[in-house]
Structures are given as C-alpha cells and as structure tokens.
Amino acid sequence: MWGFDSRRFKWFAIVLMGAGAALAVTVAVRAQGRYFGYGYRREPELHNVAYDGRFTFVRVKYTPAPDGWWAGGRPSWAHGFPIAERNLMRIMNEISFLGANDEDINVLTLDDPELSKYPVAYIIEVGWWTMTDKEGDSLRQYMQKGGFVIVDDFKMPGWRGLPGGGWEPFEANMKRVLPSVQFLPMDPSDPIFHGFFEIQGIDDFPQAYNTGRPIFRGVYEDNDPSKRLLMIVNYNTDISQFWEWSGRGLRPVPDTNEAYKLGVNYLMYGLAH
C-alpha cells in the first residue's frame, strides 16, 4: 500500500501548476490571434531603406490565406527571408559590376507606390497569396510599365499535408490582374535562360525538396512569347531554397550553382528588359 510522500506530492503539484500556466498562456495567445494551427505567428522585422539609385532586391508582402502561417509560424510570403536574397545579391556583386545593395532587402506590398522605383519584384508561396483589388491594379500597372516579377517557392496542393497551396489560388489572382492571361510553357531557348549564364536545359533542374519535375511558365506581353516576359513562374520547385541554404552545406554545390545561375539570369533579364 502506498504511503504519503511529501516530496512526490510537491513535484506533482508543481507539474500541475506548470501545465495550468502553459494552458493559460496558450489560451491567452490564441485569444489575441497570435497562435494559428501550426504554431505562433511570427512576422519578421522589416528594415526597408530609402531608394538611392542602387539595385535593391524587393520581396512582395501580402496577407496570407488562413492556412498560410507555417514553417515556424512565419507568413508564407516571408519564407527564407532575408538570407536567400542576401546570398543571391552577394553572388551578383561577385560576378558583375552591378554594385547592388547586398545587405538590405526591401519588403513592399503590391500597392505601395515605392514599388515602381524597383525593376524586379519577388513573390513566393503564391498558393497562399491573397490580393485586394487595389493590389491587383497596381501589379498590372507595374508589369505594363516595365516591372518584372519572379514567382518562386511554389508548391503543389496538399504539400506535406498542409491545407491550401497549389495552382488555382495563384491563377485566380492573376485572372483578376490580367483577365486574358496565359501561362505559357518556358522553352530552354527563351532569352531569360541565356542572359548571363548559358542554361541549356530546364527539364531536369535540381529540386530542393519537392518531388517530381520543376515546371517553368511565363506570362508574356500580349501572351506573345516573342515579346517581353512580364513574369516567370517556378512551379513545383523552390529555387530560393538553394540560395538560402548555400552556406550550410545542406545541398550539393553543383545544384546550388545551378540555382544561382537561374537567379542571376532572372535579375539580369529584369534589369535589361
């Protein structure tokens, strides 16, 4: 028969008190809207710099769909920020005379007037992208006036069991931007694959963690591949993951080099067209 053990009782009481406190904190955080499904919501700190004529990488910020908060509670638009861009810009400065800002990464919404000062805009995880009418109008004007958009980190629906994602949310938004838009398959002969590095094939491009084959699609002016490319879409792949992880030794160097070649060509195309 068990006798009374004061030490065991104190330990049990402490555990109960700790569990109660943790539950209270969780309830309070959820009530404040900072807890969602996969963990706490963590908005990254932004430190935008004023335009000074130098090339500065711009990432697009948007309001994620309800299930767009994961990967440590970060919003879908922020995955890899700002390490991936900084690494890419350092590569750009190593191999070119661009003189880009390789420390500061600006984050802007599509309807921010400042966006018009920058020739290239980068947006990711568009399976969780939501867009207001004003943002859609601004994106259309941005591309029509010469802006170039890179769409990356684009997953198939149900990736790793996560709700959302996939092509349909992205296409629905783009139909609001350009009602007659067509997403045309990219050809290895497209100028963007030869603007700086010679990229001969895209069918077997290295994957970071997705399965299957990366798919590259383009949105062209007047849906005509002979005209200017307005947007390149990296579907079922995450090119920036190689940039982000390039200093960690987690991916083969040849694969990382190929991802950097794509990133450099994308930026060069946006600057030259």
N, C-alpha and C positions, 0 to 999 in steps of 0.2 A: 504494500500500500504506500502511495506517495505521501511523503511528509511535506510540510510547508517549507519552501526555500526562499528566503527573502531576497537573495541575490538574483535568483531566476525571476522572481516577481518584478523586481526593479527593471531588469533587462526587458521583460515582456511589456512593461508599461512604457518604457522608452520607445520601443518599436511601434507600439500603438500610437503614441503621441507623434512620432515622426511620420507615420503613414497618414494620420489625420491632417497634419500640417501640409504634407505634399498634396493630398486631395484638395485641401482648401485653396492652395496656390493654383492648382490646375483649374479648378472651377472659376477662380477669380480671373485667371488669364483668359480662359475661354470666354467668359462674360465680357471681357474687354476686346474680344475679337483678335487676339494675338496668337491664338492657337488654332491650327486648322489641319485636321486629318493626319498628315504625315509628320507633324512637328510644329515648332514655333515659327511664326513668320519673322523673317529677318530681312528687312530692307537694307541694302548696302548703303554705306555712306557715300555721298557724291561730292566731288570737288571739281566742278567744272571751271575751266579757265576761259578768260575773255579771248575772243578771236584776235589774233595778232599777225595773220598772214601765213603762218606756218601750217603745214598739214597736220591736223589733229584728228585722230580716229573718233568717230561718233557711233555710239551704240544707241539704239532706239528703246525707249522705255514705254511700256504700255501696261494697262490694267489686266492682269491675268484672269483667265476664266476661273470659276470656283475651284477646280482641281489643279490649278497651275502653281500651287505652292508645294514644292518638294525639294529634294536634294538639300537636306539640312534646313528646310523651311524657307529657302530663298525663292523669290518670284521667278517664274520661268524666263523672263527677259534677261535675268542677271546671271545665268549660269556661266561660270568661267570668268566672270568679270572681276578685276580688270587684268588678270595675269595673262590671259590669252592675247589680248590686244597689245599689251606692252611688249610681250615677246615678239610678236609679229612686227611691231614698229622698230624694234631694235635690229631685227633682221633686215628690214627695209633700209635702215641707215647704214648697215654694214655693207650692203651690196649696191647702194645707189647714192646719189648726191641729193636726195630729196630733202634732207635736213628736217625730218619730221619730229614732232613732239613725241618722244618715246617714254614719257613719264605720265603725263596727264591724259586721261581718257574722258571725253565729254559724253554725258548721257542726256539725251533730249527726247521729248515727246514729238510726235509727228506734227503737231500743230504749233510747235514752238517756232516763232519767226527766226530764231537763231539758226535753225537747221539749213536755211537757204544759203548760209555762208560756207557750207561744207559740201564738197563734191560727192562724197561717199557716205552712205549710211548702212549700218549693220544691224540686222534684227534676227533673233533666234527664237527657237521653240514656238513657232507660229501655229502649232496645233492648239495652243492655249492663248492665242492672241485675240484680244477683244479690241474693237475700234469704234470710236464715235464718228458721226458724220463729218464733223469738223476735221478730225484727223484724216479721214479718207480723202476729203477735198484737198487737204494740204499735201498728202502723199502724191496724189495725182499731179498737182502743180509742181511739186519737187522734181518728179521724174520728167515731166514735159519741159521743164526749164533746164534740164541737163543733169540732174542728180542721178546717181547710180546706186542701186540697192542690192545688198548681199543678204540672202536668206540662208541661214545655216542652222545646224543642230536641230534637224528636222526629223522627227521620229514617226514611225507608223502607228496607227491607233492601237491602244492596249499594250504599248511597250512596257514590259516588265510588270504587267498587270495594273498599270496606272490608268485611271479614268481619263478620257479625253485624248488629245493629240490627233494625229492623222491629217490627211489632206483636206478634208471637207471644210473645217473651220477657216483654213487659210484661203481656199478657193472662194468661199462665200464672201470673205472680206475683200478679196481682190476684185470680185464681180461688182462690188459697191464702188471700188476705186475706178476701175476701167470695165464697164459693163460688157464690152466685146472682147475682153482679154482672152488670149490663147496662151497656153503653156506648152511651148514647143520643145521637143527633144533637142538637146545640145549635141552638136556634131564635133568630133575632135578637130575638124578644120576651122571651127569658129575662131575668129581673131583673138578672143579673150584667152585662149589656150596657147597663144604664141606671142603675146605682147611683150614679154621679157624672157621667161623661160620657155623652152620648146617642150610642151606636154603632148606627147604623141597619142596616148590612149587614155580613155576615161572609164572604160567598162570594168576594169579590174582595179580601180583605185583603192588604196588601203582603207580599211574600216577601223574606227576606234573601238567600238563595242557593239554596234548594230550587226545583225545578221543579214545576209543577202547582199545584193549589189547596190552601190550608190547610184542614184539617178539624178542627172543634171538637166534642168529645164530652164528655158529662157523666156522672158517677156520682152518682146521687141516692139519698137515703134511701129505703129500701124500693123502689128502682127506680121511683119515682114522681116525674115532673118537677114536680108541684105542691108537692113537699116540698123540704127543704133540699138544696142542691147540696153534696156532700161533696168532689168532685174535678173539676177541669176539665182536659181533656187537649188540648193543642195538637199535633195530629198533622201530620206532613209540613210543619213550619214551625219557626222559631226566633225567637220574639218577642223574646227577651232579646238577640239579636244587635244589634238596633236600639238597645237601651239601652246596650250595651257600646260600640258604635261612634259613638254620638251626638256625641261630642266630637272625632271625627276627620274629619268631613265626607265619609265614605265612602258615605253613603246620603242620598237626598233628604229634606229637612226634613219635608215633609208625611207621608212614610211613617214617619219616626221618631216624629212626633207621634201617629200612629195607634197605634203600638206602645206608647207611653207611656200613651195613653188606656186601652188594654186592661189594662196593668199596674196602673194606679191603680184601675180598676174591680175588678180581681181582689182587691186588698188591701182595698178598702172593703167588698166583699162578705164577705170572711173576717172582718173586724172586726165587721160588723153582724149576722152570722148564726152 
